[in-house]
């Protein structure tokens, strides 16, 4: 079978979605001995992927996502490759593409958090984009042969919100990065100006990530305990991080470090040297960063919302993400009680056995076979 994969968002620069695409393709190269693959890439990530398996080839589809070119030109490029089954790893399936495909829906964030303040667009353009999103998403889930969800929570959310039969939806868990993706230890002080023990957050600063509440909790913690730690926020600088920086500056909150984007080769060092990892998100489809923290031996405190208790199980201390004092309480529990820390790390090593990119790829091949 000739399978196509839309990999225009390939690579960690595109966050969790880009990492999912990258790791899935790399594992498929290793284990799929029966199917042939066409990997569609943009110019900006063309050199990020070079097939090592003769069954895999890459094709240029230099088309921006979410635009008119994606709707009209991308289906033409796919048609030329005589694809038997297409895999779209995101909801942005071209409306005019009606051949067989499977689609991965990571979450329904834009349906549950449609607030205007989460967008940098003007009102009219935001309205149009939101309408197009709903139209595209509904086409994707209705026409797809199979839908891939990344957690049981997401599966039920998709089924209930979009009125899809659960038999059409299959769960494939994601996984943290392999441990061998490491760089020689470097100086945290020289590179990121980290001078004290620190709390760590890795990810974007979109409103649903709830970082303003985290900063409020940080302020409370420092007033109660003094400035003995730093709060390190790791993610690509953008409009939303700029808003957070302004908020911190206006409140004169100290010891908050912004690292900007950190490559995968350096992330393990940041994880391993932190005192705790904090994840205050209001909504997740899966939640990779806390799993990566666990993989690197870091105790985790996390929001008790959506999929996180399913994914992290008893390897995290949970808190109400709407209450900064609850975040402080969870942090104090981990920082001050060595037995709690030890149990979290032990439990973390157990739950990690559930997750691997090889398992993700094997399950995905099964789905391809069912969908053909």
Secondary structure, DSSP 4 states (H G I P E B T S, - for coil): -EEEEE-TT-SGGGHHHHHHHHHHHHHHHHH-SS-EEEEEE-GGGGGG----STTEEEEE----TTSHHHHHHHHHHHHHTT-SEEEESSS---TT--SSEEEEE---HHHH---GGG--S-HHHHHHHHHHHHHHHHHHHHH-SEEEESSHHHHHHHHHHHT--GGGEEE----PPPTT-------HHHHH---SEEEEEES---GGG-HHHHHHHHHHHHHHH-S-EEEEEES---HHHHHHHHHHHHHT--SEEEEE---HHHHHHHHHH-SEEEE--S--SS-HHHHHHHHTT--EEEE-STTHHHHHTTSEEEE-TT-HHHHHHHHHHHHH-HHHHHHHHHHHHHHGGG--HHHHHHHHHHHHHHH-
